[in-house]
């Protein structure tokens, strides 16, 4: 059986991995949404990020 320290380390590793995967998925979804918005009618969607970096 695992000792308490090893169990805690395993739990932290699992939580970190889950957090990293969730952030990666969130970024991928954001890129997909941005690409889908750009494809509509040939226009680029203006978002807070693009408005801050371009003259609109």
PDB file with one MODEL, atoms N, CA, C and O in Angstrom:
MODEL        1
ATOM      1  N   UNK A   1       0.845  -1.183   0.000  1.00  0.00           N
ATOM      2  CA  UNK A   1       0.000   0.000   0.000  1.00  0.00           C
ATOM      3  C   UNK A   1       0.892   1.250   0.000  1.00  0.00           C
ATOM      4  O   UNK A   1       1.993   1.240   0.551  1.00  0.00           O
ATOM      5  N   UNK A   2       0.398   2.322  -0.627  1.00  0.00           N
ATOM      6  CA  UNK A   2       1.174   3.550  -0.729  1.00  0.00           C
ATOM      7  C   UNK A   2       1.215   4.282   0.610  1.00  0.00           C
ATOM      8  O   UNK A   2       0.264   4.244   1.390  1.00  0.00           O
ATOM      9  N   UNK A   3       2.330   4.941   0.851  1.00  0.00           N
ATOM     10  CA  UNK A   3       2.367   5.791   2.035  1.00  0.00           C
ATOM     11  C   UNK A   3       1.679   7.118   1.700  1.00  0.00           C
ATOM     12  O   UNK A   3       1.412   7.405   0.533  1.00  0.00           O
ATOM     13  N   UNK A   4       1.399   7.911   2.710  1.00  0.00           N
ATOM     14  CA  UNK A   4       0.625   9.138   2.514  1.00  0.00           C
ATOM     15  C   UNK A   4       1.334  10.139   1.610  1.00  0.00           C
ATOM     16  O   UNK A   4       0.687  10.808   0.804  1.00  0.00           O
ATOM     17  N   UNK A   5       2.652  10.252   1.733  1.00  0.00           N
ATOM     18  CA  UNK A   5       3.388  11.201   0.901  1.00  0.00           C
ATOM     19  C   UNK A   5       3.312  10.806  -0.572  1.00  0.00           C
ATOM     20  O   UNK A   5       3.062  11.655  -1.428  1.00  0.00           O
ATOM     21  N   UNK A   6       3.521   9.546  -0.868  1.00  0.00           N
ATOM     22  CA  UNK A   6       3.457   9.074  -2.248  1.00  0.00           C
ATOM     23  C   UNK A   6       2.057   9.266  -2.808  1.00  0.00           C
ATOM     24  O   UNK A   6       1.898   9.675  -3.959  1.00  0.00           O
ATOM     25  N   UNK A   7       1.065   8.981  -2.022  1.00  0.00           N
ATOM     26  CA  UNK A   7      -0.318   9.168  -2.465  1.00  0.00           C
ATOM     27  C   UNK A   7      -0.605  10.641  -2.768  1.00  0.00           C
ATOM     28  O   UNK A   7      -1.263  10.959  -3.759  1.00  0.00           O
ATOM     29  N   UNK A   8      -0.113  11.531  -1.916  1.00  0.00           N
ATOM     30  CA  UNK A   8      -0.313  12.967  -2.131  1.00  0.00           C
ATOM     31  C   UNK A   8       0.413  13.427  -3.396  1.00  0.00           C
ATOM     32  O   UNK A   8      -0.126  14.229  -4.159  1.00  0.00           O
ATOM     33  N   UNK A   9       1.626  12.929  -3.624  1.00  0.00           N
ATOM     34  CA  UNK A   9       2.375  13.283  -4.829  1.00  0.00           C
ATOM     35  C   UNK A   9       1.652  12.789  -6.087  1.00  0.00           C
ATOM     36  O   UNK A   9       1.595  13.495  -7.094  1.00  0.00           O
ATOM     37  N   UNK A  10       1.113  11.594  -6.021  1.00  0.00           N
ATOM     38  CA  UNK A  10       0.375  11.049  -7.158  1.00  0.00           C
ATOM     39  C   UNK A  10      -0.874  11.889  -7.446  1.00  0.00           C
ATOM     40  O   UNK A  10      -1.203  12.144  -8.604  1.00  0.00           O
ATOM     41  N   UNK A  11      -1.551  12.307  -6.407  1.00  0.00           N
ATOM     42  CA  UNK A  11      -2.752  13.126  -6.568  1.00  0.00           C
ATOM     43  C   UNK A  11      -2.400  14.476  -7.196  1.00  0.00           C
ATOM     44  O   UNK A  11      -3.092  14.943  -8.100  1.00  0.00           O
ATOM     45  N   UNK A  12      -1.314  15.107  -6.709  1.00  0.00           N
ATOM     46  CA  UNK A  12      -0.880  16.382  -7.277  1.00  0.00           C
ATOM     47  C   UNK A  12      -0.522  16.233  -8.748  1.00  0.00           C
ATOM     48  O   UNK A  12      -0.876  17.081  -9.567  1.00  0.00           O
ATOM     49  N   UNK A  13       0.174  15.165  -9.080  1.00  0.00           N
ATOM     50  CA  UNK A  13       0.547  14.924 -10.471  1.00  0.00           C
ATOM     51  C   UNK A  13      -0.709  14.769 -11.334  1.00  0.00           C
ATOM     52  O   UNK A  13      -0.780  15.326 -12.429  1.00  0.00           O
ATOM     53  N   UNK A  14      -1.684  14.025 -10.851  1.00  0.00           N
ATOM     54  CA  UNK A  14      -2.922  13.825 -11.597  1.00  0.00           C
ATOM     55  C   UNK A  14      -3.674  15.137 -11.788  1.00  0.00           C
ATOM     56  O   UNK A  14      -4.200  15.404 -12.869  1.00  0.00           O
ATOM     57  N   UNK A  15      -3.723  15.951 -10.746  1.00  0.00           N
ATOM     58  CA  UNK A  15      -4.416  17.237 -10.833  1.00  0.00           C
ATOM     59  C   UNK A  15      -3.707  18.177 -11.802  1.00  0.00           C
ATOM     60  O   UNK A  15      -4.359  18.874 -12.578  1.00  0.00           O
ATOM     61  N   UNK A  16      -2.388  18.199 -11.764  1.00  0.00           N
ATOM     62  CA  UNK A  16      -1.626  19.044 -12.696  1.00  0.00           C
ATOM     63  C   UNK A  16      -1.850  18.596 -14.134  1.00  0.00           C
ATOM     64  O   UNK A  16      -2.068  19.416 -15.026  1.00  0.00           O
ATOM     65  N   UNK A  17      -1.795  17.291 -14.344  1.00  0.00           N
ATOM     66  CA  UNK A  17      -1.995  16.763 -15.691  1.00  0.00           C
ATOM     67  C   UNK A  17      -3.391  17.109 -16.197  1.00  0.00           C
ATOM     68  O   UNK A  17      -3.548  17.521 -17.346  1.00  0.00           O
ATOM     69  N   UNK A  18      -4.387  16.949 -15.365  1.00  0.00           N
ATOM     70  CA  UNK A  18      -5.762  17.279 -15.757  1.00  0.00           C
ATOM     71  C   UNK A  18      -5.896  18.759 -16.077  1.00  0.00           C
ATOM     72  O   UNK A  18      -6.564  19.123 -17.045  1.00  0.00           O
ATOM     73  N   UNK A  19      -5.272  19.613 -15.281  1.00  0.00           N
ATOM     74  CA  UNK A  19      -5.311  21.061 -15.509  1.00  0.00           C
ATOM     75  C   UNK A  19      -4.645  21.413 -16.835  1.00  0.00           C
ATOM     76  O   UNK A  19      -5.176  22.205 -17.613  1.00  0.00           O
ATOM     77  N   UNK A  20      -3.474  20.818 -17.087  1.00  0.00           N
ATOM     78  CA  UNK A  20      -2.762  21.082 -18.335  1.00  0.00           C
ATOM     79  C   UNK A  20      -3.578  20.641 -19.547  1.00  0.00           C
ATOM     80  O   UNK A  20      -3.646  21.359 -20.544  1.00  0.00           O
ATOM     81  N   UNK A  21      -4.192  19.474 -19.465  1.00  0.00           N
ATOM     82  CA  UNK A  21      -5.018  18.989 -20.569  1.00  0.00           C
ATOM     83  C   UNK A  21      -6.235  19.875 -20.799  1.00  0.00           C
ATOM     84  O   UNK A  21      -6.623  20.120 -21.942  1.00  0.00           O
ATOM     85  N   UNK A  22      -6.837  20.356 -19.717  1.00  0.00           N
ATOM     86  CA  UNK A  22      -7.994  21.244 -19.842  1.00  0.00           C
ATOM     87  C   UNK A  22      -7.599  22.560 -20.507  1.00  0.00           C
ATOM     88  O   UNK A  22      -8.332  23.068 -21.355  1.00  0.00           O
ATOM     89  N   UNK A  23      -6.436  23.119 -20.127  1.00  0.00           N
ATOM     90  CA  UNK A  23      -5.964  24.359 -20.745  1.00  0.00           C
ATOM     91  C   UNK A  23      -5.642  24.154 -22.217  1.00  0.00           C
ATOM     92  O   UNK A  23      -5.947  25.012 -23.046  1.00  0.00           O
ATOM     93  N   UNK A  24      -5.029  23.026 -22.545  1.00  0.00           N
ATOM     94  CA  UNK A  24      -4.704  22.723 -23.937  1.00  0.00           C
ATOM     95  C   UNK A  24      -5.982  22.621 -24.763  1.00  0.00           C
ATOM     96  O   UNK A  24      -6.052  23.162 -25.867  1.00  0.00           O
ATOM     97  N   UNK A  25      -6.984  21.936 -24.239  1.00  0.00           N
ATOM     98  CA  UNK A  25      -8.265  21.785 -24.938  1.00  0.00           C
ATOM     99  C   UNK A  25      -8.935  23.142 -25.112  1.00  0.00           C
ATOM    100  O   UNK A  25      -9.494  23.429 -26.171  1.00  0.00           O
ATOM    101  N   UNK A  26      -8.881  23.975 -24.078  1.00  0.00           N
ATOM    102  CA  UNK A  26      -9.489  25.301 -24.141  1.00  0.00           C
ATOM    103  C   UNK A  26      -8.816  26.150 -25.226  1.00  0.00           C
ATOM    104  O   UNK A  26      -9.494  26.855 -25.975  1.00  0.00           O
ATOM    105  N   UNK A  27      -7.486  26.081 -25.308  1.00  0.00           N
ATOM    106  CA  UNK A  27      -6.759  26.834 -26.345  1.00  0.00           C
ATOM    107  C   UNK A  27      -7.114  26.327 -27.734  1.00  0.00           C
ATOM    108  O   UNK A  27      -7.318  27.120 -28.653  1.00  0.00           O
ATOM    109  N   UNK A  28      -7.190  24.999 -27.893  1.00  0.00           N
ATOM    110  CA  UNK A  28      -7.542  24.427 -29.191  1.00  0.00           C
ATOM    111  C   UNK A  28      -8.947  24.849 -29.602  1.00  0.00           C
ATOM    112  O   UNK A  28      -9.183  25.180 -30.764  1.00  0.00           O
ATOM    113  N   UNK A  29      -9.871  24.840 -28.664  1.00  0.00           N
ATOM    114  CA  UNK A  29     -11.242  25.261 -28.960  1.00  0.00           C
ATOM    115  C   UNK A  29     -11.289  26.730 -29.369  1.00  0.00           C
ATOM    116  O   UNK A  29     -12.037  27.106 -30.271  1.00  0.00           O
ATOM    117  N   UNK A  30     -10.488  27.556 -28.703  1.00  0.00           N
ATOM    118  CA  UNK A  30     -10.456  28.982 -29.023  1.00  0.00           C
ATOM    119  C   UNK A  30      -9.920  29.195 -30.436  1.00  0.00           C
ATOM    120  O   UNK A  30     -10.439  30.032 -31.174  1.00  0.00           O
ATOM    121  N   UNK A  31      -8.896  28.455 -30.815  1.00  0.00           N
ATOM    122  CA  UNK A  31      -8.332  28.568 -32.159  1.00  0.00           C
ATOM    123  C   UNK A  31      -9.359  28.107 -33.188  1.00  0.00           C
ATOM    124  O   UNK A  31      -9.525  28.753 -34.223  1.00  0.00           O
ATOM    125  N   UNK A  32     -10.048  27.005 -32.921  1.00  0.00           N
ATOM    126  CA  UNK A  32     -11.070  26.519 -33.842  1.00  0.00           C
ATOM    127  C   UNK A  32     -12.184  27.541 -34.016  1.00  0.00           C
ATOM    128  O   UNK A  32     -12.643  27.779 -35.133  1.00  0.00           O
ATOM    129  N   UNK A  33     -12.618  28.144 -32.921  1.00  0.00           N
ATOM    130  CA  UNK A  33     -13.670  29.161 -32.995  1.00  0.00           C
ATOM    131  C   UNK A  33     -13.194  30.373 -33.780  1.00  0.00           C
ATOM    132  O   UNK A  33     -13.944  30.938 -34.576  1.00  0.00           O
ATOM    133  N   UNK A  34     -11.955  30.769 -33.559  1.00  0.00           N
ATOM    134  CA  UNK A  34     -11.410  31.923 -34.271  1.00  0.00           C
ATOM    135  C   UNK A  34     -11.327  31.629 -35.768  1.00  0.00           C
ATOM    136  O   UNK A  34     -11.665  32.478 -36.592  1.00  0.00           O
ATOM    137  N   UNK A  35     -10.877  30.426 -36.114  1.00  0.00           N
ATOM    138  CA  UNK A  35     -10.788  30.051 -37.522  1.00  0.00           C
ATOM    139  C   UNK A  35     -12.169  29.988 -38.158  1.00  0.00           C
ATOM    140  O   UNK A  35     -12.337  30.383 -39.312  1.00  0.00           O
ATOM    141  N   UNK A  36     -13.153  29.498 -37.424  1.00  0.00           N
ATOM    142  CA  UNK A  36     -14.518  29.433 -37.947  1.00  0.00           C
ATOM    143  C   UNK A  36     -15.077  30.831 -38.163  1.00  0.00           C
ATOM    144  O   UNK A  36     -15.769  31.076 -39.151  1.00  0.00           O
ATOM    145  N   UNK A  37     -14.784  31.748 -37.251  1.00  0.00           N
ATOM    146  CA  UNK A  37     -15.258  33.122 -37.392  1.00  0.00           C
ATOM    147  C   UNK A  37     -14.614  33.809 -38.585  1.00  0.00           C
ATOM    148  O   UNK A  37     -15.266  34.600 -39.267  1.00  0.00           O
ATOM    149  N   UNK A  38     -13.340  33.521 -38.846  1.00  0.00           N
ATOM    150  CA  UNK A  38     -12.656  34.128 -39.985  1.00  0.00           C
ATOM    151  C   UNK A  38     -13.237  33.625 -41.298  1.00  0.00           C
ATOM    152  O   UNK A  38     -13.241  34.349 -42.294  1.00  0.00           O
ATOM    153  N   UNK A  39     -13.719  32.409 -41.305  1.00  0.00           N
ATOM    154  CA  UNK A  39     -14.233  31.815 -42.526  1.00  0.00           C
ATOM    155  C   UNK A  39     -15.610  32.303 -42.928  1.00  0.00           C
ATOM    156  O   UNK A  39     -16.016  32.094 -44.071  1.00  0.00           O
ATOM    157  N   UNK A  40     -16.336  32.937 -42.040  1.00  0.00           N
ATOM    158  CA  UNK A  40     -17.690  33.386 -42.347  1.00  0.00           C
ATOM    159  C   UNK A  40     -17.646  34.592 -43.258  1.00  0.00           C
ATOM    160  O   UNK A  40     -17.112  35.638 -42.890  1.00  0.00           O
ATOM    161  N   UNK A  41     -18.209  34.449 -44.451  1.00  0.00           N
ATOM    162  CA  UNK A  41     -18.320  35.540 -45.417  1.00  0.00           C
ATOM    163  C   UNK A  41     -16.986  36.193 -45.759  1.00  0.00           C
ATOM    164  O   UNK A  41     -16.958  37.321 -46.253  1.00  0.00           O
ATOM    165  N   UNK A  42     -15.898  35.508 -45.505  1.00  0.00           N
ATOM    166  CA  UNK A  42     -14.590  36.056 -45.848  1.00  0.00           C
ATOM    167  C   UNK A  42     -14.142  37.209 -44.977  1.00  0.00           C
ATOM    168  O   UNK A  42     -13.153  37.873 -45.287  1.00  0.00           O
ATOM    169  N   UNK A  43     -14.845  37.452 -43.904  1.00  0.00           N
ATOM    170  CA  UNK A  43     -14.494  38.559 -43.009  1.00  0.00           C
ATOM    171  C   UNK A  43     -13.809  38.031 -41.765  1.00  0.00           C
ATOM    172  O   UNK A  43     -14.088  36.929 -41.292  1.00  0.00           O
ATOM    173  N   UNK A  44     -12.918  38.836 -41.256  1.00  0.00           N
ATOM    174  CA  UNK A  44     -12.249  38.486 -40.004  1.00  0.00           C
ATOM    175  C   UNK A  44     -13.072  39.063 -38.864  1.00  0.00           C
ATOM    176  O   UNK A  44     -13.404  40.248 -38.864  1.00  0.00           O
ATOM    177  N   UNK A  45     -13.396  38.227 -37.904  1.00  0.00           N
ATOM    178  CA  UNK A  45     -14.170  38.681 -36.755  1.00  0.00           C
ATOM    179  C   UNK A  45     -13.301  39.579 -35.882  1.00  0.00           C
ATOM    180  O   UNK A  45     -12.131  39.279 -35.644  1.00  0.00           O
ATOM    181  N   UNK A  46     -13.868  40.667 -35.412  1.00  0.00           N
ATOM    182  CA  UNK A  46     -13.144  41.574 -34.531  1.00  0.00           C
ATOM    183  C   UNK A  46     -13.390  41.137 -33.098  1.00  0.00           C
ATOM    184  O   UNK A  46     -14.521  41.119 -32.614  1.00  0.00           O
ATOM    185  N   UNK A  47     -12.307  40.788 -32.443  1.00  0.00           N
ATOM    186  CA  UNK A  47     -12.383  40.394 -31.036  1.00  0.00           C
ATOM    187  C   UNK A  47     -11.595  41.401 -30.231  1.00  0.00           C
ATOM    188  O   UNK A  47     -10.947  42.283 -30.793  1.00  0.00           O
ATOM    189  N   UNK A  48     -11.647  41.276 -28.942  1.00  0.00           N
ATOM    190  CA  UNK A  48     -10.894  42.179 -28.073  1.00  0.00           C
ATOM    191  C   UNK A  48      -9.408  42.095 -28.389  1.00  0.00           C
ATOM    192  O   UNK A  48      -8.709  43.108 -28.355  1.00  0.00           O
ATOM    193  N   UNK A  49      -8.919  40.901 -28.696  1.00  0.00           N
ATOM    194  CA  UNK A  49      -7.499  40.733 -28.997  1.00  0.00           C
ATOM    195  C   UNK A  49      -7.139  41.388 -30.326  1.00  0.00           C
ATOM    196  O   UNK A  49      -6.142  42.105 -30.408  1.00  0.00           O
ATOM    197  N   UNK A  50      -7.931  41.154 -31.359  1.00  0.00           N
ATOM    198  CA  UNK A  50      -7.597  41.728 -32.662  1.00  0.00           C
ATOM    199  C   UNK A  50      -7.809  43.232 -32.666  1.00  0.00           C
ATOM    200  O   UNK A  50      -7.065  43.953 -33.330  1.00  0.00           O
ATOM    201  N   UNK A  51      -8.796  43.719 -31.947  1.00  0.00           N
ATOM    202  CA  UNK A  51      -9.038  45.160 -31.884  1.00  0.00           C
ATOM    203  C   UNK A  51      -7.885  45.866 -31.181  1.00  0.00           C
ATOM    204  O   UNK A  51      -7.551  47.001 -31.523  1.00  0.00           O
ATOM    205  N   UNK A  52      -7.286  45.214 -30.219  1.00  0.00           N
ATOM    206  CA  UNK A  52      -6.188  45.821 -29.466  1.00  0.00           C
ATOM    207  C   UNK A  52      -4.904  45.855 -30.298  1.00  0.00           C
ATOM    208  O   UNK A  52      -4.026  46.679 -30.043  1.00  0.00           O
ATOM    209  N   UNK A  53      -4.788  44.968 -31.291  1.00  0.00           N
ATOM    210  CA  UNK A  53      -3.549  44.893 -32.056  1.00  0.00           C
ATOM    211  C   UNK A  53      -3.652  45.481 -33.461  1.00  0.00           C
ATOM    212  O   UNK A  53      -2.641  45.613 -34.150  1.00  0.00           O
ATOM    213  N   UNK A  54      -4.858  45.836 -33.890  1.00  0.00           N
ATOM    214  CA  UNK A  54      -5.027  46.372 -35.249  1.00  0.00           C
ATOM    215  C   UNK A  54      -5.863  47.637 -35.200  1.00  0.00           C
ATOM    216  O   UNK A  54      -6.556  47.900 -34.217  1.00  0.00           O
ATOM    217  N   UNK A  55      -5.794  48.401 -36.248  1.00  0.00           N
ATOM    218  CA  UNK A  55      -6.637  49.597 -36.372  1.00  0.00           C
ATOM    219  C   UNK A  55      -7.938  49.180 -37.037  1.00  0.00           C
ATOM    220  O   UNK A  55      -7.949  48.759 -38.193  1.00  0.00           O
ATOM    221  N   UNK A  56      -9.021  49.300 -36.306  1.00  0.00           N
ATOM    222  CA  UNK A  56     -10.339  48.917 -36.843  1.00  0.00           C
ATOM    223  C   UNK A  56     -11.179  50.153 -37.009  1.00  0.00           C
ATOM    224  O   UNK A  56     -12.326  50.065 -37.448  1.00  0.00           O
TER     225      UNK A  56
ENDMDL
END
